[in-house]
């Protein structure tokens, strides 16, 4: 993807044994992308979405988290 290594982060809303995703927000500034992966399959595939699309997604689910 790039010479920058993703630094993966799992939400504090995630349960220990749950259905979780991780993101690597450290690539937003250099690439404009947010990599997303399944926390149960860290060596598996990664989906890269634009920072704008990820921000829109987060904004759309915030009311459900409150």
Secondary structure, 3 states (H helix, E strand, C coil): CCCCCCCCEECCCCCCCCCCEEEEHHHHHHHCEEEEEECCCCCCCEEEEEHHHHHHHHHHHHHHHC
